[in-house]
Amino acid sequence: MKTKSIPAIIMLIGGATACILGLANQYGTSHFLKMLLVVLVVFYILGCIVKIILDKAFALSDEGNNDGKEQSEEVKENIESESDTQNDE
């Protein structure tokens, strides 16, 4: 799964929410910009953490899927080799 854009999406959602709340509460310009900067940085960091967690989870699930495929291939090879030895007898 492509997780490259997750931090940006989370940051933008947090920024949009902060903008709506700032406009609704009629914050002053300097206070609003400071708040928005802090919100964007915090949500970007949270997005990066979420991205790392998802990357690790997908890596683990991919390893599990590959192990199952490798085991099934080994079983098929064993069955084929057993049938070959039985045919030789």
Backbone hydrogen bonds, N-H to C=O, Kabsch-Sander energy under -0.5 kcal/mol:
donor,donor_aa,acceptor,acceptor_aa,energy
3,T,1,M,-0.7
6,I,3,T,-1.0
9,I,5,S,-2.2
10,I,6,I,-2.5
11,M,7,P,-2.3
12,L,8,A,-2.5
13,I,9,I,-2.2
14,G,10,I,-2.3
15,G,11,M,-2.6
16,A,12,L,-2.6
17,T,13,I,-2.2
18,A,14,G,-2.3
19,C,15,G,-2.4
20,I,16,A,-2.3
21,L,17,T,-2.5
22,G,18,A,-2.6
23,L,19,C,-2.5
24,A,20,I,-2.3
25,N,21,L,-2.1
26,Q,23,L,-0.6
27,Y,22,G,-2.0
32,F,28,G,-2.9
33,L,29,T,-2.5
34,K,30,S,-2.1
35,M,31,H,-2.4
36,L,32,F,-2.6
37,L,33,L,-2.3
38,V,34,K,-2.2
39,V,35,M,-2.6
40,L,36,L,-2.7
41,V,37,L,-2.2
42,V,38,V,-2.6
43,F,39,V,-2.6
44,Y,40,L,-1.8
45,I,41,V,-2.2
46,L,42,V,-2.4
47,G,43,F,-2.2
48,C,44,Y,-2.2
49,I,45,I,-2.1
50,V,46,L,-2.4
51,K,47,G,-2.4
52,I,48,C,-2.3
53,I,49,I,-2.3
54,L,50,V,-2.6
55,D,51,K,-2.6
56,K,52,I,-2.3
57,A,53,I,-2.3
58,F,54,L,-2.7
59,A,55,D,-2.1
60,L,56,K,-2.3
61,S,57,A,-2.2
62,D,58,F,-2.2
63,E,59,A,-2.1
64,G,60,L,-2.1
65,N,61,S,-2.0
66,N,62,D,-2.3
67,D,63,E,-2.4
68,G,64,G,-1.7
69,K,65,N,-1.8
70,E,66,N,-2.6
71,Q,67,D,-2.4
72,S,68,G,-2.1
73,E,69,K,-2.1
74,E,70,E,-2.1
75,V,71,Q,-2.3
76,K,72,S,-2.2
77,E,73,E,-2.3
78,N,74,E,-2.4
79,I,75,V,-2.4
80,E,76,K,-2.5
81,S,77,E,-2.5
82,E,78,N,-2.3
83,S,79,I,-2.3
84,D,80,E,-2.0
85,T,81,S,-1.9
86,Q,82,E,-1.9
87,N,83,S,-2.0
88,D,84,D,-1.5
89,E,85,T,-1.0
